[in-house]
């Protein structure tokens, strides 16, 4: 679970651990990951914390080595780590391309790098589930609306999801994206939350389940 130490990521970690799964919570900040463990209560013994920078190939290699040593396999990858950088323009014509580069480096190439890292293990065991957190970014009021670089990055994650799903269709690996319909939190409208039922469902799909889809809610008939 990348970006697992807060927000949606932490809630997915808790939900998967509650289902009996062993979870590796990856956090860019090791201290942030350790602090998050204290929020897990009785589930903490099912969760290991590892520092991870998805933009750094060496960091990703260390993470995969830790997974091999701790668990011996990787059944599920949830790609949640992302950046939401301040952009100086809401116009794709004039946005700062340095900001776009940093956004794409994390949100697209980091997600892609993690998928490349785990796929050999999943192929070898003929089983895997990859869940990419993308975005429902076209409507006013959603996270990323008015941020061209962020929107492009998350749209590209959906394209990456479909391409991975096509390539891995014969390997027992199902790849889907979750595009959360975020809602303001009552106690602070500047903060947003999203339900975890759909990403947890995608992480635990049975063999023969859907692949290559982008889901907002757990409603396969809609896609």
Residue frames as a rotation matrix with the C-alpha (Angstrom) as fourth column:
UNK 1
0.586 0.810 0.000 0.00
0.810 -0.586 0.000 0.00
0.000 0.000 -1.000 0.00
UNK 2
-0.551 -0.777 0.304 1.77
0.768 -0.615 -0.181 3.15
0.327 0.134 0.935 -1.16
UNK 3
-0.668 0.278 0.690 0.86
-0.306 -0.948 0.086 6.42
0.678 -0.154 0.718 0.53
UNK 4
-0.067 0.690 -0.720 -0.68
0.376 0.686 0.623 4.38
0.924 -0.229 -0.306 3.32
UNK 5
-0.674 -0.369 -0.640 -0.04
0.695 -0.025 -0.718 6.51
0.249 -0.929 0.273 6.37
UNK 6
-0.750 0.459 -0.476 -2.94
-0.022 -0.737 -0.675 8.97
-0.661 -0.496 0.563 6.17
UNK 7
-0.370 0.681 -0.631 -6.29
-0.858 -0.512 -0.050 9.78
-0.357 0.523 0.774 4.62
UNK 8
0.605 0.659 -0.446 -7.77
-0.792 0.553 -0.258 7.34
0.076 0.510 0.857 2.15
UNK 9
-0.023 -0.713 -0.701 -4.59
-0.473 0.625 -0.621 5.24
0.881 0.317 -0.352 2.17
UNK 10
-0.856 -0.304 0.418 -4.67
-0.496 0.258 -0.829 4.66
0.144 -0.917 -0.372 5.91
UNK 11
-0.038 0.927 0.374 -8.36
-0.848 0.168 -0.503 3.76
-0.529 -0.336 0.779 5.81
UNK 12
0.578 0.159 -0.800 -7.70
-0.660 0.667 -0.345 1.20
0.479 0.728 0.491 3.09
UNK 13
-0.525 -0.820 -0.228 -4.84
-0.430 0.487 -0.760 -0.25
0.734 -0.301 -0.609 5.15
UNK 14
-0.679 0.315 0.663 -7.17
-0.661 0.131 -0.739 -0.64
-0.320 -0.940 0.119 8.13
UNK 15
0.382 0.915 -0.129 -9.90
-0.872 0.310 -0.379 -2.22
-0.307 0.257 0.916 6.02
UNK 16
0.345 -0.321 -0.882 -7.55
-0.538 0.703 -0.466 -4.76
0.769 0.635 0.070 4.42
UNK 17
-0.765 -0.635 0.104 -5.95
-0.416 0.365 -0.833 -5.63
0.491 -0.680 -0.544 7.76
UNK 18
-0.353 0.728 0.587 -9.42
-0.817 0.066 -0.573 -6.09
-0.456 -0.682 0.572 9.25
UNK 19
0.648 0.554 -0.522 -10.05
-0.751 0.581 -0.314 -8.69
0.129 0.596 0.793 6.53
UNK 20
0.820 -0.350 0.453 -7.08
0.017 0.806 0.592 -10.67
-0.572 -0.478 0.667 7.82
UNK 21
0.790 -0.556 0.259 -4.52
0.365 0.086 -0.927 -9.56
0.493 0.827 0.271 5.25
UNK 22
0.195 -0.832 -0.520 -0.90
0.768 -0.201 0.609 -8.84
-0.611 -0.517 0.599 6.06
UNK 23
0.885 0.231 0.405 -0.26
0.433 -0.730 -0.529 -5.27
0.173 0.643 -0.746 4.89
UNK 24
-0.284 -0.938 -0.200 2.94
0.936 -0.316 0.156 -3.36
-0.210 -0.143 0.967 4.20
UNK 25
0.813 0.541 -0.217 2.19
0.517 -0.841 -0.160 0.32
-0.269 0.018 -0.963 4.74
UNK 26
-0.184 -0.889 0.420 4.56
0.977 -0.214 -0.024 2.36
0.111 0.406 0.907 2.60
UNK 27
0.841 0.389 -0.377 5.14
0.465 -0.875 0.135 5.96
-0.277 -0.289 -0.916 3.56
UNK 28
0.536 -0.662 0.524 7.45
0.252 -0.467 -0.847 8.60
0.806 0.586 -0.084 2.12
UNK 29
-0.057 -0.496 0.866 8.23
-0.783 -0.517 -0.347 9.57
0.620 -0.698 -0.359 5.71
UNK 30
-0.444 -0.174 -0.879 9.30
0.257 0.915 -0.311 6.76
0.858 -0.364 -0.362 8.04
UNK 31
-0.994 0.079 -0.069 8.22
0.039 -0.329 -0.943 8.86
-0.097 -0.941 0.324 11.02
UNK 32
-0.409 0.897 -0.168 4.81
-0.912 -0.399 0.094 9.41
0.017 0.191 0.981 9.45
UNK 33
-0.055 0.346 -0.937 4.40
-0.361 0.868 0.342 5.69
0.931 0.357 0.077 8.98
UNK 34
-0.741 -0.274 -0.614 5.33
0.426 0.515 -0.744 4.92
0.520 -0.812 -0.265 12.58
UNK 35
-0.884 0.462 0.070 2.85
-0.391 -0.648 -0.654 7.53
-0.257 -0.605 0.753 13.82
UNK 36
-0.187 0.856 -0.483 0.11
-0.883 0.069 0.464 5.98
0.430 0.513 0.743 11.69
UNK 37
-0.496 -0.047 -0.867 0.68
0.102 0.988 -0.112 2.57
0.863 -0.144 -0.485 13.27
UNK 38
-0.987 0.083 -0.139 -0.47
0.129 -0.112 -0.985 4.03
-0.097 -0.990 0.100 16.59
UNK 39
-0.486 0.853 -0.189 -3.87
-0.843 -0.515 -0.157 4.72
-0.231 0.083 0.969 14.99
UNK 40
-0.352 0.288 -0.891 -4.49
-0.591 0.670 0.450 1.08
0.726 0.685 -0.065 14.03
UNK 41
0.252 0.497 0.830 -5.24
-0.966 0.183 0.183 -0.29
-0.061 -0.848 0.526 17.49
UNK 42
0.312 -0.060 0.948 -5.59
-0.345 0.923 0.171 -4.09
-0.885 -0.381 0.267 17.53
UNK 43
0.972 0.089 0.216 -4.82
0.165 0.390 -0.906 -4.24
-0.165 0.917 0.364 13.80
UNK 44
0.607 -0.775 -0.176 -1.29
-0.780 -0.624 0.052 -2.87
-0.150 0.106 -0.983 14.22
UNK 45
-0.069 -0.698 0.712 0.25
-0.436 0.663 0.608 -6.35
-0.897 -0.269 -0.351 14.47
UNK 46
0.418 0.272 0.867 -0.95
0.603 0.630 -0.489 -7.12
-0.679 0.727 0.099 10.94
UNK 47
0.967 -0.011 0.255 0.77
0.181 -0.678 -0.713 -4.06
0.181 0.735 -0.654 9.43
UNK 48
0.124 -0.976 -0.179 4.46
0.874 0.022 0.485 -3.45
-0.470 -0.216 0.856 8.75
UNK 49
0.887 0.133 -0.442 5.79
0.002 -0.958 -0.285 0.03
-0.462 0.253 -0.850 7.97
UNK 50
0.017 -0.906 0.423 8.42
0.896 0.201 0.396 0.72
-0.444 0.372 0.815 5.34
UNK 51
0.058 -0.094 -0.994 9.77
-0.180 -0.980 0.082 3.99
-0.982 0.174 -0.074 3.98
UNK 52
-0.102 -0.044 0.994 9.20
0.878 0.466 0.110 4.39
-0.468 0.884 -0.009 0.25
UNK 53
-0.134 0.049 -0.990 9.80
-0.399 -0.917 0.009 7.08
-0.907 0.396 0.143 -2.36
UNK 54
0.448 0.411 0.794 8.09
0.424 0.684 -0.593 5.87
-0.787 0.602 0.133 -5.52
UNK 55
0.951 -0.173 -0.255 10.14
-0.308 -0.582 -0.753 8.31
-0.018 0.795 -0.607 -7.63
UNK 56
0.053 -0.985 0.162 13.39
-0.985 -0.025 0.172 6.60
-0.165 -0.169 -0.972 -6.53
UNK 57
0.438 0.135 -0.889 14.13
-0.533 0.835 -0.135 3.23
0.724 0.533 0.438 -8.19
UNK 58
-0.607 -0.728 -0.319 16.50
-0.134 0.489 -0.862 2.22
0.784 -0.480 -0.394 -5.38
UNK 59
-0.682 0.444 0.581 13.81
-0.703 -0.179 -0.688 2.90
-0.202 -0.878 0.434 -2.79
UNK 60
0.409 0.853 -0.323 11.35
-0.910 0.409 -0.074 0.77
0.069 0.324 0.943 -4.75
UNK 61
0.058 -0.484 -0.873 13.91
-0.292 0.828 -0.478 -2.05
0.955 0.283 -0.093 -4.95
UNK 62
-0.891 -0.398 0.219 14.38
-0.296 0.143 -0.944 -1.93
0.344 -0.906 -0.245 -1.17
UNK 63
-0.219 0.904 0.367 10.63
-0.931 -0.081 -0.357 -2.09
-0.293 -0.420 0.859 -0.67
UNK 64
0.538 0.441 -0.719 10.26
-0.702 0.707 -0.091 -5.16
0.468 0.554 0.689 -2.89
UNK 65
-0.419 -0.738 -0.529 13.12
-0.154 0.633 -0.759 -6.87
0.895 -0.236 -0.379 -1.05
UNK 66
-0.824 0.167 0.541 11.35
-0.561 -0.114 -0.820 -6.18
-0.075 -0.979 0.188 2.26
UNK 67
0.241 0.968 -0.075 8.11
-0.965 0.230 -0.126 -7.65
-0.105 0.103 0.989 0.88
UNK 68
0.281 -0.204 -0.938 9.94
-0.410 0.858 -0.310 -10.79
0.868 0.472 0.158 -0.25
UNK 69
-0.744 -0.651 -0.153 11.61
-0.114 0.348 -0.930 -11.20
0.659 -0.674 -0.333 3.15
UNK 70
-0.719 0.494 0.489 8.52
-0.655 -0.247 -0.714 -10.40
-0.232 -0.834 0.501 5.24
UNK 71
0.158 0.976 0.153 5.83
-0.720 0.220 -0.658 -12.13
-0.675 -0.007 0.737 3.21
UNK 72
-0.516 -0.457 0.724 7.43
0.094 0.811 0.578 -14.12
-0.851 0.366 -0.376 0.42
UNK 73
-0.451 0.444 0.774 4.86
0.890 0.167 0.424 -12.89
0.059 0.880 -0.471 -2.10
UNK 74
-0.847 0.302 -0.437 2.81
-0.201 -0.944 -0.262 -9.89
-0.492 -0.134 0.860 -3.17
UNK 75
-0.463 0.769 0.442 -0.87
0.821 0.559 -0.113 -10.54
-0.333 0.311 -0.890 -3.80
UNK 76
0.618 0.762 0.193 -2.10
0.786 -0.606 -0.124 -6.95
0.022 0.228 -0.973 -3.92
UNK 77
-0.717 -0.692 -0.082 -0.65
0.693 -0.720 0.018 -3.56
-0.071 -0.045 0.996 -4.82
UNK 78
0.589 0.807 -0.051 -2.67
0.799 -0.590 -0.118 -0.44
-0.126 0.029 -0.992 -4.05
UNK 79
-0.502 -0.753 0.425 -1.06
0.824 -0.566 -0.031 2.56
0.264 0.335 0.905 -5.73
UNK 80
0.589 0.767 -0.253 -2.25
0.806 -0.538 0.246 5.50
0.053 -0.349 -0.936 -3.64
UNK 81
-0.060 -0.691 -0.720 0.87
0.627 -0.587 0.512 7.68
-0.777 -0.420 0.469 -3.31
UNK 82
0.207 0.153 0.966 0.54
0.896 -0.427 -0.124 10.93
0.394 0.891 -0.225 -5.25
UNK 83
-0.715 -0.384 -0.584 1.30
0.572 -0.802 -0.173 14.63
-0.402 -0.457 0.793 -5.08
UNK 84
0.444 0.808 0.388 -1.12
0.887 -0.458 -0.059 17.52
0.130 0.371 -0.920 -5.42
UNK 85
-0.530 -0.796 -0.291 1.12
0.807 -0.579 0.113 20.51
-0.259 -0.175 0.950 -6.12
UNK 86
0.271 0.562 -0.782 0.01
0.247 -0.825 -0.508 24.10
-0.930 -0.056 -0.362 -6.27
UNK 87
-0.218 -0.266 0.939 -0.29
0.968 0.065 0.243 25.18
-0.126 0.962 0.244 -9.90
UNK 88
-0.685 -0.200 -0.701 0.06
0.278 -0.961 0.003 28.78
-0.674 -0.193 0.714 -11.05
UNK 89
-0.649 0.491 -0.582 -2.60
-0.757 -0.498 0.424 28.55
-0.081 0.715 0.694 -13.73
UNK 90
-0.081 0.689 0.720 -5.82
-0.169 0.703 -0.691 26.68
-0.982 -0.177 0.059 -14.47
UNK 91
0.727 0.253 -0.638 -4.98
-0.633 -0.114 -0.766 26.78
-0.267 0.961 0.077 -18.18
UNK 92
0.662 -0.487 0.570 -3.22
0.445 0.867 0.224 23.87
-0.603 0.105 0.791 -19.82
UNK 93
0.728 -0.372 0.577 -1.68
0.468 -0.346 -0.813 26.39
0.502 0.861 -0.078 -22.23
UNK 94
0.328 -0.579 0.747 0.11
-0.378 -0.805 -0.458 28.39
0.866 -0.132 -0.482 -19.55
UNK 95
0.993 0.040 0.115 0.65
-0.121 0.373 0.920 26.04
-0.006 -0.927 0.375 -16.60
UNK 96
0.239 -0.963 0.124 4.25
-0.955 -0.210 0.211 25.82
-0.177 -0.169 -0.970 -15.31
UNK 97
0.629 0.012 -0.777 5.74
-0.426 0.841 -0.332 22.73
0.650 0.540 0.535 -16.97
UNK 98
-0.590 -0.806 0.047 8.23
-0.436 0.269 -0.859 22.27
0.680 -0.527 -0.510 -14.13
UNK 99
-0.401 0.562 0.723 5.24
-0.815 0.141 -0.562 21.67
-0.418 -0.815 0.401 -11.85
UNK 100
0.636 0.657 -0.405 3.76
-0.772 0.550 -0.319 19.35
0.013 0.516 0.857 -14.47
UNK 101
0.028 -0.726 -0.687 7.02
-0.461 0.601 -0.653 17.40
0.887 0.335 -0.318 -14.66
UNK 102
-0.835 -0.366 0.411 7.15
-0.512 0.243 -0.824 16.87
0.202 -0.898 -0.390 -10.88
UNK 103
-0.017 0.921 0.390 3.48
-0.875 0.176 -0.452 15.89
-0.485 -0.349 0.802 -10.83
UNK 104
0.683 0.267 -0.680 3.84
-0.651 0.645 -0.400 13.34
0.332 0.716 0.615 -13.63
UNK 105
-0.341 -0.900 -0.270 7.06
-0.577 0.427 -0.696 11.96
0.742 -0.082 -0.665 -12.13
UNK 106
-0.831 0.074 0.551 5.20
-0.490 0.371 -0.789 10.90
-0.263 -0.925 -0.272 -9.00
UNK 107
-0.054 0.970 0.235 1.62
-0.671 0.139 -0.728 10.30
-0.739 -0.197 0.644 -10.05
UNK 108
0.779 0.327 -0.535 2.29
-0.627 0.446 -0.639 8.54
0.030 0.833 0.552 -13.37
UNK 109
0.128 -0.806 -0.578 5.86
-0.506 0.448 -0.736 7.24
0.853 0.387 -0.351 -13.44
UNK 110
-0.638 -0.327 0.697 5.83
-0.770 0.233 -0.594 6.35
0.032 -0.916 -0.400 -9.74
UNK 111
0.294 0.837 0.462 2.63
-0.714 0.513 -0.477 4.35
-0.636 -0.190 0.748 -10.18
UNK 112
0.770 -0.070 -0.635 4.06
-0.530 0.485 -0.696 2.74
0.356 0.872 0.336 -13.31
UNK 113
-0.258 -0.965 -0.036 7.34
-0.703 0.213 -0.678 1.93
0.662 -0.150 -0.734 -11.54
UNK 114
-0.418 0.160 0.894 5.54
-0.792 0.417 -0.445 0.18
-0.444 -0.895 -0.048 -8.69
UNK 115
0.705 0.709 0.027 3.49
-0.580 0.597 -0.554 -1.91
-0.409 0.375 0.832 -11.13
UNK 116
0.478 -0.609 -0.632 6.62
-0.540 0.364 -0.759 -2.96
0.693 0.704 -0.155 -12.99
UNK 117
-0.471 -0.746 0.471 8.21
-0.820 0.173 -0.546 -3.93
0.326 -0.643 -0.693 -9.68
UNK 118
-0.306 0.404 0.862 5.45
-0.678 0.544 -0.495 -6.25
-0.669 -0.736 0.107 -8.46
UNK 119
0.514 0.634 -0.577 4.30
-0.854 0.320 -0.410 -7.82
-0.075 0.704 0.706 -11.73
UNK 120
-0.267 -0.624 -0.735 7.11
-0.635 0.687 -0.352 -10.43
0.724 0.373 -0.580 -11.91
UNK 121
-0.929 -0.026 0.368 6.10
-0.328 0.516 -0.792 -11.80
-0.169 -0.856 -0.488 -8.49
UNK 122
-0.070 0.992 0.100 2.43
-0.657 0.030 -0.753 -11.79
-0.751 -0.119 0.650 -9.41
UNK 123
0.323 0.135 -0.937 3.07
-0.901 0.346 -0.261 -13.50
0.289 0.928 0.233 -12.74
UNK 124
-0.658 -0.675 -0.335 5.17
-0.527 0.730 -0.436 -16.18
0.538 -0.110 -0.836 -11.04
UNK 125
-0.895 0.348 0.281 2.36
-0.081 0.492 -0.867 -17.00
-0.440 -0.798 -0.412 -8.59
UNK 126
-0.766 0.607 0.214 -0.36
0.408 0.201 0.890 -16.60
0.497 0.769 -0.402 -11.27
UNK 127
0.319 0.865 -0.388 -2.27
0.920 -0.185 0.345 -14.25
0.227 -0.467 -0.854 -9.01
UNK 128
-0.776 -0.537 -0.331 -2.35
0.616 -0.760 -0.208 -10.53
-0.140 -0.365 0.920 -8.38
UNK 129
0.474 0.868 0.147 -4.57
0.876 -0.481 0.015 -7.52
0.084 0.122 -0.989 -7.89
UNK 130
-0.752 -0.658 -0.042 -3.43
0.659 -0.752 -0.008 -3.99
-0.027 -0.034 0.999 -8.72
UNK 131
0.463 0.881 -0.096 -5.59
0.885 -0.466 -0.004 -1.04
-0.049 -0.083 -0.995 -7.70
UNK 132
-0.674 -0.660 0.331 -4.57
0.691 -0.722 -0.034 2.39
0.262 0.205 0.943 -8.96
UNK 133
0.098 0.678 -0.729 -6.12
0.724 -0.551 -0.415 5.40
-0.683 -0.487 -0.545 -7.26
UNK 134
-0.519 -0.199 0.831 -6.97
0.802 -0.451 0.393 7.71
0.297 0.870 0.393 -10.14
UNK 135
-0.792 0.217 -0.571 -9.50
0.196 -0.795 -0.574 10.52
-0.578 -0.566 0.588 -10.00
UNK 136
0.108 0.863 0.494 -12.91
0.994 -0.080 -0.078 11.84
-0.028 0.499 -0.866 -10.95
UNK 137
-0.464 -0.637 -0.616 -11.57
0.660 -0.712 0.239 15.19
-0.591 -0.296 0.750 -12.04
UNK 138
-0.656 0.161 0.738 -13.94
0.648 -0.382 0.659 16.68
0.388 0.910 0.146 -14.55
UNK 139
0.343 0.931 0.121 -16.51
0.682 -0.336 0.650 18.24
0.646 -0.141 -0.750 -12.21
UNK 140
-0.166 -0.331 0.929 -16.17
-0.375 -0.850 -0.370 21.46
0.912 -0.410 0.017 -10.18
UNK 141
0.486 0.336 0.807 -15.67
-0.848 -0.041 0.528 20.78
0.210 -0.941 0.265 -6.50
UNK 142
0.967 -0.216 -0.137 -13.63
0.233 0.964 0.125 17.60
0.105 -0.153 0.983 -6.95
UNK 143
0.454 -0.878 -0.153 -10.00
0.027 -0.158 0.987 17.31
-0.891 -0.452 -0.048 -5.89
UNK 144
-0.456 -0.768 0.450 -7.76
0.544 0.160 0.824 18.49
-0.705 0.620 0.344 -8.72
UNK 145
0.469 0.645 0.603 -10.41
0.881 -0.296 -0.368 20.49
-0.059 0.704 -0.708 -10.58
UNK 146
0.994 -0.099 0.042 -8.67
-0.090 -0.980 -0.175 23.51
0.058 0.170 -0.984 -12.09
UNK 147
0.239 -0.958 0.161 -5.22
-0.577 -0.006 0.817 21.89
-0.781 -0.288 -0.554 -11.81
UNK 148
0.657 0.147 -0.740 -4.24
-0.748 0.248 -0.615 20.82
0.094 0.958 0.273 -15.34
UNK 149
-0.338 -0.875 -0.348 -1.09
-0.777 0.468 -0.422 18.88
0.531 0.128 -0.837 -14.45
UNK 150
-0.693 0.141 0.707 -2.84
-0.514 0.592 -0.621 16.93
-0.506 -0.793 -0.338 -11.72
UNK 151
0.390 0.920 0.025 -5.83
-0.589 0.271 -0.761 16.16
-0.707 0.283 0.648 -13.93
UNK 152
0.435 -0.300 -0.849 -3.61
-0.805 0.293 -0.516 14.96
0.403 0.908 -0.114 -16.78
UNK 153
-0.652 -0.748 0.129 -1.62
-0.719 0.555 -0.419 12.78
0.242 -0.365 -0.899 -14.39
UNK 154
-0.500 0.505 0.704 -4.70
-0.402 0.584 -0.705 11.06
-0.767 -0.636 -0.089 -13.03
UNK 155
0.627 0.647 -0.435 -6.29
-0.675 0.172 -0.718 10.66
-0.389 0.743 0.544 -16.47
UNK 156
0.042 -0.712 -0.701 -3.04
-0.843 0.351 -0.407 9.00
0.536 0.608 -0.585 -17.56
UNK 157
-0.727 -0.237 0.645 -3.23
-0.611 0.651 -0.450 6.61
-0.313 -0.721 -0.618 -14.61
UNK 158
0.277 0.896 0.346 -6.54
-0.452 0.440 -0.776 5.39
-0.848 0.059 0.527 -16.02
UNK 159
0.661 -0.118 -0.741 -4.88
-0.721 0.176 -0.670 4.79
0.210 0.977 0.032 -19.41
UNK 160
-0.466 -0.885 -0.002 -2.03
-0.814 0.429 -0.393 2.95
0.348 -0.181 -0.920 -17.70
UNK 161
-0.345 0.431 0.834 -4.57
-0.592 0.589 -0.550 0.81
-0.728 -0.683 0.052 -15.87
UNK 162
0.714 0.690 -0.116 -6.23
-0.499 0.386 -0.776 -0.29
-0.491 0.612 0.620 -19.10
UNK 163
0.372 -0.652 -0.660 -2.91
-0.761 0.193 -0.619 -1.08
0.531 0.733 -0.425 -20.78
UNK 164
-0.648 -0.602 0.466 -1.68
-0.761 0.504 -0.408 -3.12
0.011 -0.620 -0.785 -17.81
UNK 165
0.027 0.759 0.650 -4.98
-0.550 0.555 -0.624 -4.99
-0.834 -0.341 0.433 -17.65
UNK 166
0.796 0.265 -0.544 -4.75
-0.604 0.305 -0.736 -5.92
-0.029 0.915 0.403 -21.33
UNK 167
0.018 -0.907 -0.421 -1.17
-0.767 0.258 -0.588 -7.11
0.642 0.333 -0.691 -21.02
UNK 168
-0.809 -0.401 0.429 -1.73
-0.586 0.504 -0.634 -9.13
0.038 -0.765 -0.643 -17.85
UNK 169
0.111 0.994 -0.002 -5.11
-0.992 0.111 0.061 -10.61
0.061 -0.005 0.998 -18.74
UNK 170
0.573 0.107 -0.812 -3.68
-0.325 0.940 -0.106 -14.10
0.752 0.325 0.573 -19.20
UNK 171
-0.420 -0.886 -0.194 -1.53
-0.057 0.239 -0.969 -14.07
0.906 -0.396 -0.151 -16.07
UNK 172
0.066 0.516 -0.854 -4.15
0.859 0.406 0.312 -14.10
0.508 -0.754 -0.417 -13.31
UNK 173
-0.719 -0.368 -0.589 -3.48
0.616 -0.730 -0.297 -10.42
-0.320 -0.576 0.752 -12.56
UNK 174
0.273 0.882 0.384 -6.47
0.928 -0.347 0.137 -8.06
0.254 0.319 -0.913 -12.43
UNK 175
-0.778 -0.584 -0.233 -5.81
0.612 -0.788 -0.068 -4.31
-0.144 -0.196 0.970 -12.75
UNK 176
0.258 0.893 0.369 -8.42
0.854 -0.389 0.344 -1.65
0.451 0.226 -0.863 -12.06
UNK 177
-0.823 -0.471 0.316 -8.54
0.277 -0.820 -0.501 1.96
0.495 -0.325 0.806 -10.97
UNK 178
0.011 0.773 -0.634 -10.63
0.994 -0.079 -0.080 3.64
-0.112 -0.629 -0.769 -8.31
UNK 179
-0.637 -0.109 0.763 -11.86
0.355 -0.920 0.165 7.13
0.684 0.376 0.625 -9.14
UNK 180
-0.553 0.430 -0.714 -13.23
0.819 0.123 -0.561 8.34
-0.153 -0.895 -0.420 -5.81
UNK 181
0.117 0.664 0.738 -16.20
0.411 -0.709 0.573 10.64
0.904 0.236 -0.356 -5.62
UNK 182
-0.714 -0.521 -0.467 -14.79
0.627 -0.181 -0.757 12.80
0.310 -0.834 0.456 -2.87
UNK 183
0.429 0.864 0.264 -17.04
0.507 -0.473 0.721 14.72
0.747 -0.175 -0.641 -0.47
UNK 184
-0.237 -0.502 0.832 -16.21
-0.416 -0.722 -0.553 17.52
0.878 -0.477 -0.038 1.97
UNK 185
-0.517 0.017 -0.856 -15.91
0.698 0.587 -0.410 16.46
0.496 -0.810 -0.315 5.60
UNK 186
0.491 0.865 0.099 -18.54
0.628 -0.431 0.648 18.01
0.603 -0.256 -0.756 7.85
UNK 187
0.649 -0.234 -0.724 -16.04
0.635 -0.358 0.685 19.30
-0.419 -0.904 -0.084 10.40
UNK 188
-0.144 -0.718 -0.681 -13.78
-0.098 -0.675 0.731 20.93
-0.985 0.172 0.026 7.81
UNK 189
0.800 0.596 0.069 -15.07
0.013 0.097 -0.995 21.57
-0.600 0.797 0.070 4.25
UNK 190
0.413 -0.720 -0.558 -11.50
-0.908 -0.368 -0.198 22.03
-0.063 0.589 -0.806 3.02
UNK 191
-0.669 -0.601 0.437 -10.81
-0.589 0.787 0.181 18.36
-0.453 -0.136 -0.881 3.75
UNK 192
0.116 0.687 -0.718 -12.20
-0.948 0.292 0.126 15.52
0.296 0.666 0.685 1.70
UNK 193
-0.414 -0.188 0.890 -13.00
-0.500 0.865 -0.049 11.90
-0.761 -0.465 -0.453 2.29
UNK 194
-0.118 0.387 -0.914 -13.94
-0.906 0.335 0.259 9.00
0.407 0.859 0.311 0.06
UNK 195
0.697 0.451 0.558 -15.39
-0.656 0.715 0.243 5.58
-0.289 -0.535 0.794 0.85
UNK 196
-0.381 -0.923 0.056 -13.07
-0.858 0.375 0.352 2.56
-0.346 0.086 -0.934 0.91
UNK 197
0.297 0.549 0.781 -15.55
-0.279 0.832 -0.479 -0.16
-0.913 -0.076 0.401 -0.06
UNK 198
0.959 0.141 -0.244 -14.72
-0.266 0.159 -0.951 0.01
-0.096 0.977 0.190 -3.76
UNK 199
0.170 -0.952 -0.256 -10.90
-0.863 -0.018 -0.506 -0.11
0.477 0.306 -0.824 -3.53
UNK 200
-0.384 -0.261 0.886 -11.13
-0.745 0.654 -0.130 -2.92
-0.545 -0.710 -0.446 -0.97
UNK 201
0.620 0.667 0.414 -13.48
-0.210 0.649 -0.731 -4.81
-0.756 0.366 0.542 -3.30
UNK 202
0.828 -0.339 -0.446 -11.04
-0.483 -0.029 -0.875 -4.33
0.284 0.940 -0.188 -6.20
UNK 203
-0.156 -0.953 0.261 -8.14
-0.964 0.090 -0.250 -5.51
0.215 -0.291 -0.932 -4.03
UNK 204
-0.590 0.004 0.808 -9.96
-0.460 0.820 -0.340 -8.73
-0.664 -0.572 -0.482 -3.15
UNK 205
0.185 0.681 -0.709 -11.64
-0.979 0.066 -0.192 -9.63
-0.084 0.729 0.679 -6.45
UNK 206
0.392 -0.013 0.920 -12.17
-0.129 0.989 0.068 -13.34
-0.911 -0.146 0.386 -7.09
UNK 207
-0.748 -0.607 0.267 -10.54
0.115 0.277 0.954 -15.03
-0.653 0.745 -0.137 -10.06
UNK 208
-0.486 0.553 0.676 -12.36
0.864 0.192 0.465 -14.05
0.127 0.810 -0.572 -13.22
UNK 209
0.224 0.556 -0.801 -13.32
0.661 -0.690 -0.294 -10.67
-0.716 -0.464 -0.522 -11.80
UNK 210
0.940 0.217 0.263 -13.37
0.341 -0.605 -0.720 -7.48
0.003 0.766 -0.642 -13.85
UNK 211
-0.022 -0.971 -0.237 -10.15
0.723 -0.179 0.668 -5.93
-0.691 -0.156 0.706 -15.10
UNK 212
-0.701 -0.377 0.606 -9.27
0.702 -0.512 0.494 -2.70
0.124 0.772 0.623 -16.90
UNK 213
0.266 0.912 0.312 -12.12
0.751 -0.399 0.527 -0.72
0.605 0.094 -0.791 -15.36
UNK 214
-0.864 -0.360 0.352 -12.38
0.078 -0.787 -0.612 2.62
0.497 -0.502 0.708 -13.58
UNK 215
-0.062 0.866 -0.496 -14.85
0.763 0.361 0.536 2.47
0.643 -0.346 -0.683 -10.71
UNK 216
-0.449 0.033 0.893 -16.40
-0.422 -0.889 -0.179 5.18
0.788 -0.457 0.413 -8.62
UNK 217
0.004 0.493 0.870 -18.65
-0.969 0.216 -0.117 2.89
-0.245 -0.843 0.479 -6.62
UNK 218
-0.827 -0.275 0.490 -18.98
-0.228 0.961 0.155 -0.84
-0.514 0.016 -0.858 -6.28
UNK 219
0.314 0.949 -0.035 -21.32
-0.321 0.072 -0.944 -1.24
-0.893 0.308 0.327 -9.22
UNK 220
-0.599 -0.687 0.412 -19.81
0.130 0.425 0.896 -3.50
-0.791 0.590 -0.165 -11.91
UNK 221
0.054 0.690 0.722 -22.94
0.900 0.280 -0.335 -3.18
-0.433 0.668 -0.606 -14.05
UNK 222
0.778 0.231 -0.585 -22.18
0.085 -0.960 -0.267 0.52
-0.623 0.158 -0.766 -14.56
UNK 223
0.062 -0.879 -0.474 -18.84
-0.699 -0.377 0.608 -0.15
-0.712 0.294 -0.638 -16.27
